Each structure stands twice: as structure tokens, then as C-alpha cells.
Amino acid sequence: MGSKDPKQWLKWLEEIEEDEDLDEIDPNEDDGDFCHISDHDSESEQDDEEIELEYFQEENVPYYLGKDKITMWKKMCPPKSRTKAHNIFVNKPGPVHEAARSSTAFECFKIFINDNIIEMITNCTNIYINKIQTNYQRERDAKLTDRDEIISLLGMLYLLGVCKSGRQNLKDVWRTDGTGIDAIYCTMSYNRFRFLIRCLRFDDINSREDRREIDKLAPIREVFEMFLQNCRKSVVPGPNLTIDEQLVAFRGRCPFRQYIPSKPAKYGIKIFALVDCDNMYTINLEIYAGVQPDGPYKVSNSPSDVVQRLVEVVKGTYRNITMDNWFSSIPLALDLKRDFKLTMLGTLKKNKREIPPELISVRDRPINSSQFAFQNNCTLVSYVPKKNKNVLVLSTTHDDDKIDVDTSKPMMIVDYNNSKYGVDVVDQMCGSYNVSRSTRRWPLTIFYDIMNIGGINAMVLYHLNHSEEKIIRKDFLRTLAMSMIKPQIRRRLQIDSIPKQLKVKCSFILGDEEPSNSNKENSDRAPKQQKMGNGRCHICPRKNDRRTRNTCGTCNKWVCKDHQEKVATICVRCSTDNEDV
């Protein structure tokens, strides 16, 4: 089992006015609304309960009998033998294939949100823009997007997350009085950002209704599956994995919205996750969509079936899966070991019929006491952490009754505590630099979560490929964001009509270009022609509307007398005389 202290994992967590809702809900895109109250309760400690005497076995009997009167548990620890096959892990963890060759932050990011995903988002967004273009009077207000602009949009979202501006009012982000974020302001205009977020789509809206008849997740399904495929194939996980749920905050209309009172957000979309608890790499995800329509996506939502679908990607590898008592059960543990060649470590609810009554009752048991029960394939322990409370833990990887000397806890519980945090830590990391913005569209909420998890996985991959380099997550995300937005800033710098002040800021961010470089390059390509008539000075503010007949000899733009440099006229003879001096 992993020996990392949970406090070390928490070191991954480094160190407003609400934003307006940008969405315009199309009635044709409304999926309806339903909120289900989840029964997920992962509390490990359970109260004592009265158990009828008929269930207890005599003390001199060498076994316990479960409440089902069928399941038998040995009281004595089995004799020691050689290391069992399920405790021998032979796979070498780490990045594989193209992921192993990724060196920069952006290259690591593209392993998970790759060109195929970007291309699909671009195409689907343009399909939606084409549909709504007639609602805009000016063509430039609803022009189509492209791959580079979508990448820069995602980079802006990452940068807003790093700056803790996910819920900040966008007008404050675009302020030009020194209190805004210059990198955001230089990448694209306020109106263009709002428009793209509003139009961002992840499927073809023209065929959505047909797909929705068999799949509630149709608006995000293909992008979600492409992302998962990239996560599964890029990194070989370690020996200890964790399964738990994540509640992505959402209060809009959604046919499978969940209410979980124990979660900070309370309302949201439930996503089950399989995470490597040694480095917080997310391997697999499954969105809880409730009861799906008849078809290929209709599956059982029972905890055991959810677990088996999640661990299919690591089947036959003898890894250990840690889970809480909402998922775990004795039949599931035996199925995982027999059919999947995986071990399980998890807490149990006391209502399981296979548990002996002697392990449920804590009557007259001292604090920190442990009571074990053994079968050929699994071990069960009942631990009393405080008066009238007990914790039941089941393991198919432990086969002894070892007690930790320092804590007086069974090693099963010590190992459980050291490996149960994976999904919770990932959830906290998502919240630390969250890219999410206020929205009423649940597909966009799920995509924000994909971006959060993709950013974490990219950083894990970067650390695996640069084990000698120390970089905190905030700096990694900032580096990633800047590498995503700089091409768009450089492209915007080529526009002649943008204000000079903006050009100066863009050049400062790029660090390798002068504001007038593009103009100089253009001037070198073709000879300038003297403009006829008159025009507005390109330096004066629009409110002055100052017209002039003079043009600049370098850039050939209109310039008034207040904004031109005077050069004295010198004849050829004088010029020659000056050269002789």
C-alpha cells in the first residue's frame, strides 16, 4: 500500500463580484429539469446498535456467522505463507507513447485536450454561429471562429482561474485603468469573449435531437469520451487507486441534477472518478445521468456496477482499489478479485447481511480495540475509535491482524486512510484554480470540469517527465495559459485599426516584437503611394475628428500638424558640404 502521508498530498493545493450569466438558452436545447436526492453517505464511523442474542455464536466456536446465517468467518489469522500474487505489482508506472515525449506545459495539455477535440469544438461552435448570425445586424459581431481562437479562449479561462477571477464580473477584467488583466484584454475584446462563451458548443445541434432520444449526455458525449480515451492511454497508473464521487456545482436546468447535502455545492452534476492516489492523476470518469432511455447507453447505476465499469481500464493488473462504504460490499470485493484480478480496500456499512453481529456490536469494547474476522479471500476488521462508535473495514489485499504501534489502529485502517484521498484532493484542486464561469448550460459546466481535470493531468504528466524540476501548480497553469493566448495576441497585433496603447501592451506581453513591426514589414514589401484628398489623424482621439492633408512618410497614415515631426529642407550642395566637415 502507499506510504504517503495525506498531509503531503495536500501540498498540491497551492496557493468578488459575481459574474453575469452569459447564456442565452435556446428552447430547442432545453433538456428539462429533475433533481434527485442522492443517498451517498460515506461516513465511516457508525453508531452501536442492539443485536438480538440469537445472532451471536458461542465464544468457544472458532468462527463467526454472519447475520445471513450463511457467511462464515474464521476468528484466527491464517498461517503466514509466501507473498500472494495479488500483492505483486509488476507494471511500471509513468507516461507512455506520445505522452512520454511531451516537454512543455502546452504539449502536456494537448495530450488530453488534443487537436481532435479542439477541431470538433471549433466546427460545432461555427455550426451554432451560422444558425444565429441572422440575429446580428453587423457581420463582424457574429463572425465564425477558428482553431487558434478557440485555443486562446481556453487559455483565457485558465488564466482567469489562476487569477481567481472565475466569478468576477467580466467588465472588471477588461478595465483599462490598470485594475484589469492586461493579458486577457490583449487577447480579444470583451464582446468577442462573451460571444464565444455564449456560442461554445460540443456537438452538432442539427442532429442533437436524434441522439438525445437514446442518450441524455448527447450534447457533451463525444468530447467527453475523447478526453477519457486520452487519459486512459497516456499514463500507466501506480498500484493504489481510489474511487469516489465528485459533485460539480450546477443549479440550472438539468434532467440528472443531484442534491447531496453533505457536499459544499449541495446541487450539481455527479461524476464518479478513478484516481491514482500517489500522484492525483485521473484515469477514468463516469457521469451519473440517471435512468437513460432504452439503447446502448442504458446501464445499471448500482454502486457495484459503477465500480466495475470504472476499473475495466485496469483489469487484470493486481492493483488495489480504495473506496468508501457507498460503493463497497463483500460480493463486490470477491468479484473484483476473481474476475478483474484487483484487490479492494474499503469501509462497510453495518447493514450488510454477511457481517458477523460480534463485529457490529461495540458493547463493553474499549476504545482503540480491534476485532478481526477472516475468510480465504478477504479480511474484515471492526475498530472502535471512540465510545459507542465503530468502523468496519474490508480488505482483499490484507490477510493478517497487524496493528500500527504508533496509532494503535489496524494496518488495514492506516492503509485506508493513506489511500482514500485521491478523488477528494483532485476535487479540491479543481476548486483552487477553477475555470468555471456562471452558466445555465450543463454541457458547458461539464466541459469546465474537463478543463480543470485536464489541467491537473497535464501538470502530473509534466512532473513525471521533469522529476528534477520543482514547479507549483499556479505557475504551471500560468505558463500554460500564456502559451495558449500568445499566438492570438500576435495575430491581433497585425490589425492596423487597434489602438496604439493596446499595441504597446501586446508587444510588452509578447516581449519579442515592437508595436510597429507589422507596419514596417508591410512598408518594406511595397512602395508607398501618396494619398490624395484628406483624412482623419490616426493618432487624435475620435472625439476630436481632426482632418488633415498630411501623411506620415513611414507608415503613410494621415497625421495632423500636432502629431508630426518637422524635418528641415536641405539642398544637395549643403548636404554635401555637411558630409565633408
C-alpha positions in Angstrom: 0.0 0.0 0.0 1.1 3.6 -0.4 3.1 5.1 2.4 2.4 8.8 1.7 1.1 11.0 4.4 -2.2 12.6 3.4 -0.7 16.0 4.5 1.9 15.6 1.8 -0.9 15.2 -0.8 -2.4 18.4 0.4 0.8 20.3 -0.7 -0.7 20.0 -4.2 -3.1 22.7 -3.1 -1.1 25.9 -3.7 -1.6 28.9 -3.2 -15.6 39.2 -5.8 -18.1 40.4 -7.5 -20.2 37.7 -9.2 -20.0 37.5 -13.0 -23.2 37.8 -15.0 -24.7 34.8 -16.8 -23.6 34.9 -20.5 -26.0 32.2 -21.7 -29.0 32.6 -24.0 -31.0 29.4 -23.6 -32.4 28.1 -26.8 -35.8 26.4 -26.1 -34.8 23.6 -28.5 -31.8 22.9 -26.3 -33.7 22.6 -23.1 -33.5 19.0 -21.7 -36.0 19.5 -18.9 -35.1 19.6 -15.2 -35.1 17.0 -12.5 -33.2 17.0 -9.2 -32.6 13.7 -7.5 -31.6 13.4 -3.8 -28.5 11.3 -3.6 -28.2 8.7 -0.8 -24.4 8.8 -1.0 -23.2 8.8 2.7 -19.6 7.9 3.1 -19.4 8.4 6.9 -17.1 5.7 8.2 -17.9 5.8 11.9 -21.2 4.1 12.8 -23.2 4.1 16.0 -23.7 1.0 18.1 -27.0 -0.9 17.7 -28.8 -3.5 19.7 -28.5 -7.0 18.2 -30.6 -9.9 19.2 -28.8 -12.6 21.2 -29.8 -15.4 18.8 -27.3 -14.0 16.3 -24.2 -14.4 18.5 -22.1 -17.5 18.4 -20.7 -19.2 21.5 -17.2 -18.0 22.5 -15.6 -21.4 22.1 -16.7 -21.7 18.4 -13.7 -21.0 16.1 -15.7 -19.0 13.7 -18.2 -16.1 13.4 -21.5 -16.5 11.5 -23.0 -13.5 9.5 -26.4 -12.2 10.1 -27.5 -14.1 7.0 -26.7 -17.4 8.9 -24.6 -18.5 5.9 -21.4 -16.5 5.7 -18.7 -17.9 7.9 -15.6 -16.0 9.2 -12.6 -17.5 11.0 -11.6 -15.9 14.2 -7.9 -16.8 13.9 -5.5 -15.3 11.5 -4.4 -17.8 8.8 -0.8 -19.0 8.9 1.8 -17.0 7.1 2.8 -18.0 3.6 4.7 -16.6 0.7 3.6 -13.2 -0.8 0.4 -13.7 -2.7 0.1 -12.9 -6.4 -2.3 -10.1 -5.9 0.3 -8.2 -3.7 2.9 -8.3 -6.5 2.7 -5.3 -8.8 4.7 -5.7 -12.0 3.6 -2.7 -14.2 6.0 0.3 -14.3 4.0 3.5 -13.6 4.6 6.5 -15.8 3.8 8.2 -19.1 3.8 6.1 -22.3 3.8 6.7 -26.1 3.5 10.4 -27.1 2.9 11.5 -23.5 6.5 10.4 -22.6 7.8 12.8 -25.2 5.9 15.9 -24.0 8.2 18.5 -22.6 6.4 21.8 -22.4 3.2 22.7 -20.5 1.3 23.1 -23.7 2.5 19.8 -25.1 1.3 18.1 -21.9 -2.0 19.8 -22.2 -2.5 18.7 -25.8 -2.1 15.1 -24.8 -5.5 15.3 -23.0 -7.4 18.1 -24.9 -5.9 17.3 -28.3 -6.3 18.7 -31.8 -9.3 16.4 -32.5 -11.2 17.8 -29.5 -10.3 21.4 -30.5 -11.3 20.8 -34.1 -14.7 19.3 -33.0 -15.4 22.2 -30.7 -14.5 24.7 -33.4 -16.7 23.0 -36.0 -19.7 22.6 -33.6 -19.4 26.3 -32.5 -19.4 27.5 -36.1 -22.5 25.5 -36.8 -24.3 27.3 -34.0 -22.9 30.7 -35.0 -24.2 30.1 -38.6 -27.6 29.4 -37.1 -27.8 32.7 -35.1 -25.9 35.1 -37.4 -29.2 36.5 -38.8 -29.9 37.9 -35.3 -27.0 40.3 -35.6 -27.1 43.5 -37.7 -23.3 43.6 -38.3 -21.5 40.6 -39.7 -18.4 41.2 -37.6 -20.4 40.8 -34.4 -21.1 37.2 -35.2 -18.1 36.1 -37.4 -17.0 32.5 -37.4 -14.2 31.3 -35.1 -11.2 29.1 -35.8 -8.9 26.7 -34.1 -6.4 29.3 -32.8 -9.1 31.5 -31.4 -10.7 28.5 -29.5 -7.3 27.6 -28.0 -6.8 31.2 -26.9 -10.3 31.2 -25.4 -9.4 28.1 -23.3 -6.1 29.8 -22.3 -8.0 32.9 -21.1 -10.2 30.6 -19.0 -7.2 29.0 -17.4 -5.7 32.5 -16.8 -8.9 33.7 -15.2 -8.8 30.6 -12.9 -5.2 31.3 -11.9 -6.2 34.9 -11.1 -9.2 33.7 -9.0 -11.5 35.6 -11.4 -13.8 32.8 -12.4 -16.8 34.5 -10.9 -15.5 38.1 -11.2 -17.6 40.5 -13.3 -16.1 40.5 -16.8 -16.2 44.3 -17.1 -13.8 44.5 -14.3 -11.4 42.0 -16.0 -11.4 44.2 -19.2 -10.9 47.5 -17.3 -8.1 49.6 -18.9 -7.4 51.8 -15.9 -4.7 49.4 -14.5 -7.0 47.2 -12.4 -7.9 44.8 -15.2 -5.9 41.8 -16.5 -3.8 43.0 -19.5 -3.1 39.6 -20.9 -6.9 39.0 -21.1 -7.6 42.5 -22.5 -4.9 42.0 -25.2 -6.1 38.6 -26.4 -9.6 39.5 -27.5 -12.2 42.1 -27.0 -14.8 41.9 -24.2 -17.7 41.5 -26.6 -15.9 38.7 -28.6 -15.2 36.7 -25.4 -18.8 37.0 -24.3 -20.0 35.9 -27.8 -17.7 32.9 -27.9 -18.6 31.6 -24.5 -22.3 32.0 -25.4 -21.8 30.1 -28.6 -19.4 27.4 -27.4 -20.9 24.0 -28.4 -19.6 20.4 -28.3 -21.9 18.6 -30.7 -23.8 19.3 -33.9 -27.1 21.0 -32.8 -28.8 19.9 -36.1 -28.6 16.2 -35.2 -28.8 16.5 -31.4 -32.5 15.6 -31.1 -32.0 12.3 -32.7 -29.0 11.4 -30.4 -30.8 12.7 -27.4 -33.5 10.0 -27.9 -31.0 7.4 -26.7 -28.6 9.4 -24.7 -29.2 12.2 -22.1 -25.5 13.2 -22.4 -25.7 13.7 -26.2 -24.6 17.4 -26.1 -21.2 16.5 -24.5 -20.8 12.7 -25.1 -18.3 12.7 -27.9 -15.9 15.3 -26.4 -16.2 13.6 -23.0 -15.3 10.2 -24.5 -12.4 11.6 -26.5 -11.0 13.2 -23.4 -11.3 9.9 -21.4 -9.6 8.0 -24.1 -6.6 10.3 -23.9 -6.5 10.0 -20.1 -6.6 6.2 -20.2 -3.9 5.6 -22.8 -1.3 8.3 -21.8 -0.1 7.3 -18.3 0.3 3.9 -16.6 -1.1 4.4 -13.1 0.5 3.2 -9.9 -0.6 0.3 -7.7 -3.1 2.2 -5.5 -6.2 3.8 -7.0 -9.2 5.5 -5.4 -12.9 5.6 -6.5 -15.2 8.3 -5.2 -17.7 10.8 -6.5 -17.3 14.4 -7.4 -20.2 16.9 -7.4 -19.7 19.6 -10.0 -21.7 22.7 -8.8 -24.7 23.5 -11.1 -28.1 24.9 -10.3 -29.6 25.3 -13.7 -32.0 23.0 -15.5 -30.7 19.5 -16.0 -32.5 16.1 -16.1 -30.0 14.4 -13.9 -29.0 17.1 -11.4 -28.2 15.8 -7.9 -28.8 17.1 -4.4 -26.2 16.0 -1.9 -26.5 17.9 1.4 -23.1 16.8 2.7 -21.3 18.4 -0.3 -20.3 22.2 -0.2 -22.1 22.9 -3.5 -25.2 20.8 -2.5 -26.6 20.9 -6.0 -24.8 19.8 -9.1 -23.8 17.0 -11.5 -22.4 13.9 -10.0 -19.3 12.4 -11.6 -17.6 9.1 -10.5 -13.9 9.2 -10.7 -11.0 6.7 -10.7 -7.8 8.4 -9.5 -4.2 7.4 -8.8 -3.8 8.3 -5.2 0.0 8.5 -5.5 0.1 11.5 -7.9 -3.6 12.6 -8.3 -3.8 11.5 -12.0 -7.4 11.0 -13.1 -7.7 7.7 -15.1 -11.4 7.3 -15.7 -14.7 9.2 -15.2 -18.4 8.4 -15.5 -21.2 11.0 -15.4 -24.3 9.9 -13.5 -27.1 10.6 -15.9 -29.9 8.8 -14.0 -32.0 6.3 -15.9 -31.1 6.5 -19.6 -33.5 5.9 -22.4 -33.5 2.4 -23.9 -30.4 1.9 -26.1 -26.7 1.4 -25.8 -26.2 3.9 -23.0 -28.8 2.4 -20.7 -26.7 0.9 -17.9 -27.2 -0.1 -14.2 -26.4 2.7 -11.7 -25.9 0.3 -8.8 -22.6 1.0 -6.9 -21.0 -2.3 -7.8 -21.8 -1.9 -11.5 -20.4 1.6 -11.5 -17.2 0.4 -9.9 -16.8 -2.5 -12.4 -17.2 -0.1 -15.3 -14.6 2.3 -13.9 -12.0 -0.3 -13.2 -12.3 -2.0 -16.6 -9.3 0.0 -17.8 -7.0 -1.6 -15.2 -8.5 -5.1 -15.3 -6.0 -7.9 -14.6 -3.3 -5.7 -13.2 -3.5 -6.7 -9.5 -3.9 -3.0 -8.4 -5.7 -2.1 -5.2 -8.9 0.0 -5.4 -9.9 2.0 -2.3 -13.5 3.1 -1.9 -15.9 4.3 0.8 -18.9 2.4 2.1 -21.3 3.7 -0.5 -19.5 1.5 -3.1 -18.0 -1.3 -1.2 -19.6 -4.7 -0.4 -18.4 -8.2 0.2 -19.8 -9.6 -3.1 -18.1 -6.8 -5.0 -14.8 -7.4 -3.3 -14.9 -11.1 -4.2 -16.0 -10.3 -7.8 -13.1 -7.8 -8.3 -10.6 -10.3 -7.1 -11.9 -13.3 -9.0 -13.0 -11.6 -12.3 -10.9 -8.5 -12.5 -7.7 -9.6 -10.7 -8.0 -6.5 -8.5 -8.0 -6.1 -4.7 -10.3 -3.9 -2.7 -10.0 -1.9 0.5 -13.0 0.0 1.8 -15.3 0.7 4.7 -18.5 -1.2 5.1 -22.0 -0.2 6.2 -23.1 -2.3 9.2 -26.4 -3.3 7.4 -24.6 -5.9 5.3 -26.0 -9.3 5.9 -22.6 -11.0 5.7 -21.1 -9.2 8.7 -21.0 -11.1 12.0 -23.0 -9.4 14.8 -20.0 -9.7 17.1 -18.1 -7.2 14.9 -21.1 -4.8 14.7 -21.7 -4.5 18.5 -19.3 -2.4 20.5 -20.8 -3.2 23.9 -18.1 -3.3 26.6 -15.4 -2.9 24.0 -12.6 -0.4 24.9 -11.6 2.5 22.7 -8.9 1.6 20.1 -9.7 -2.0 20.3 -9.9 -4.1 17.1 -11.7 -7.3 16.3 -10.8 -9.3 13.1 -12.6 -11.9 11.0 -11.0 -13.9 8.2 -12.0 -15.7 5.0 -9.8 -17.3 2.4 -10.1 -14.2 0.1 -10.8 -11.3 2.4 -10.3 -9.8 5.9 -12.8 -7.8 8.0 -11.9 -5.6 11.0 -14.1 -3.7 13.5 -12.2 -0.9 15.1 -13.6 1.3 18.0 -12.2 4.9 17.6 -14.4 6.4 20.3 -17.1 5.3 22.7 -20.1 3.7 21.1 -18.7 4.1 17.6 -17.0 1.6 15.3 -15.5 1.5 11.9 -15.8 -1.6 9.7 -13.1 -2.1 7.0 -13.0 -4.9 4.4 -9.8 -5.8 2.5 -8.9 -8.4 0.0 -5.2 -7.4 0.0 -4.6 -7.9 3.8 -4.5 -11.3 5.4 -3.3 -10.6 8.9 -4.2 -8.8 12.1 -1.3 -6.3 12.3 -1.7 -3.2 14.5 0.2 0.0 14.0 2.2 0.6 17.1 2.1 4.4 16.9 -1.6 4.8 16.4 -3.0 1.6 17.8 -5.0 1.3 14.6 -5.1 -1.8 12.4 -2.8 -1.6 9.4 -5.9 -2.0 7.2 -7.3 1.3 8.5 -3.9 3.0 8.3 -3.6 2.0 4.7 -7.2 3.0 4.0 -6.5 6.5 5.4 -3.4 6.8 3.3 -5.2 6.0 0.1 -8.7 7.3 0.3 -7.9 10.9 -0.5 -7.3 10.7 -4.3 -10.7 12.0 -5.6 -11.2 14.5 -2.8 -7.8 16.1 -3.4 -8.5 16.3 -7.1 -11.8 17.9 -6.3 -10.1 20.5 -4.1 -7.5 21.2 -6.7 -10.3 21.8 -9.3 -11.8 24.4 -6.9 -8.4 26.1 -6.2 -8.0 27.5 -9.7 -11.4 26.8 -11.2 -12.0 27.8 -14.8 -15.8 27.7 -14.4 -18.0 30.7 -15.1 -21.6 31.3 -14.3 -23.7 29.4 -16.8 -27.1 27.8 -17.2 -25.9 25.2 -19.7 -25.0 21.9 -18.1 -22.8 20.7 -21.1 -20.6 23.8 -20.6 -20.4 23.1 -16.8 -19.1 19.5 -17.6 -16.6 21.0 -20.1 -15.3 23.3 -17.5 -14.7 20.3 -15.3 -12.9 18.6 -18.2 -10.7 21.6 -18.4 -10.0 21.5 -14.7 -9.1 17.8 -14.7 -7.2 18.2 -17.9 -5.1 20.9 -16.4 -4.3 18.7 -13.4 -3.4 15.7 -15.5 -1.2 17.9 -17.7 0.7 19.1 -14.6 1.1 15.5 -13.3 2.4 14.5 -16.7 4.8 17.4 -16.7 6.1 16.4 -13.2 6.6 12.8 -14.4 8.6 14.0 -17.4 10.6 16.6 -15.4 11.0 14.9 -12.0 14.0 17.1 -11.2 12.1 20.3 -11.7 10.0 21.9 -9.0 7.0 23.9 -10.2 3.9 24.7 -8.3 0.5 24.3 -10.0 -0.2 28.1 -10.1 3.0 28.7 -12.1 2.3 25.7 -14.4 -1.2 26.9 -15.2 0.0 30.5 -15.8 2.7 29.2 -18.2 0.2 27.0 -20.0 -2.3 29.9 -20.3 0.2 32.3 -21.7 1.5 29.8 -24.3 -2.2 29.3 -25.4 -3.0 33.0 -25.8 0.2 34.5 -27.2 -0.4 33.3 -30.8 -3.8 35.1 -30.7 -2.1 38.3 -29.3 0.5 38.2 -32.1 -2.3 37.8 -34.6 -4.2 40.7 -33.2 -1.2 42.9 -33.2 -1.3 42.7 -37.0 -4.6 44.6 -37.1 -3.8 48.2 -38.0 -7.0 49.7 -36.5 -6.4 48.6 -32.9 -5.4 51.5 -30.5 -1.8 52.3 -30.1 -2.0 51.8 -26.4 -3.2 48.3 -27.0 -0.4 47.6 -29.4 2.1 48.7 -26.8 0.6 46.3 -24.2 0.5 43.4 -26.7 4.2 44.0 -27.6 5.1 44.1 -23.9 3.4 40.7 -23.3 4.9 39.1 -26.3 8.3 40.5 -25.4 9.8 40.0 -28.9 8.0 42.5 -31.1 7.8 46.2 -31.5 4.3 47.8 -31.8 5.1 49.0 -35.4 6.9 45.9 -36.6 4.0 44.8 -38.7 3.7 48.2 -40.3 7.4 48.3 -41.0 7.3 44.9 -42.7 4.3 46.0 -44.8 6.2 49.1 -45.8 9.2 47.2 -46.9 7.2 45.0 -49.2 5.7 47.7 -51.4 6.5 51.3 -52.2 4.2 53.8 -50.5 1.8 55.9 -52.7 1.0 59.5 -51.7 -2.7 59.6 -50.5 -5.0 62.0 -52.3 -7.5 64.3 -50.5 -7.7 64.4 -46.7 -8.4 62.1 -43.8 -8.7 61.8 -40.0 -5.5 61.9 -38.0 -4.8 58.3 -36.8 -3.4 59.5 -33.5 -6.0 62.0 -32.4 -9.0 60.6 -30.4 -12.2 60.1 -32.4 -14.0 62.8 -30.5 -11.6 65.5 -32.0 -12.3 64.3 -35.6 -9.3 66.3 -36.8 -8.8 66.1 -40.6 -5.6 66.7 -42.4 -3.9 66.5 -45.9 -0.6 65.3 -44.5 0.6 61.7 -44.3 3.5 60.1 -42.5 6.4 59.3 -44.7 7.0 56.0 -43.0 3.5 54.4 -42.5 1.6 56.5 -45.0 -1.2 57.2 -42.4 -3.0 60.5 -42.0 -1.3 62.7 -39.4 -2.2 66.3 -38.2 0.4 69.0 -37.6 0.3 68.4 -33.8 1.4 64.8 -34.2 4.2 65.1 -36.9 7.9 65.7 -36.6 9.2 68.7 -38.7 12.3 67.9 -40.8 14.1 70.9 -42.4 14.6 71.0 -46.1 18.3 70.8 -47.1 19.7 71.2 -50.6 22.1 68.8 -52.2 25.0 71.2 -52.0 24.6 71.9 -48.3 24.1 68.2 -47.7 27.5 67.5 -49.5 29.2 70.3 -47.5 28.0 68.8 -44.2 29.4 65.4 -45.2 32.8 66.9 -45.9 33.0 68.5 -42.4 
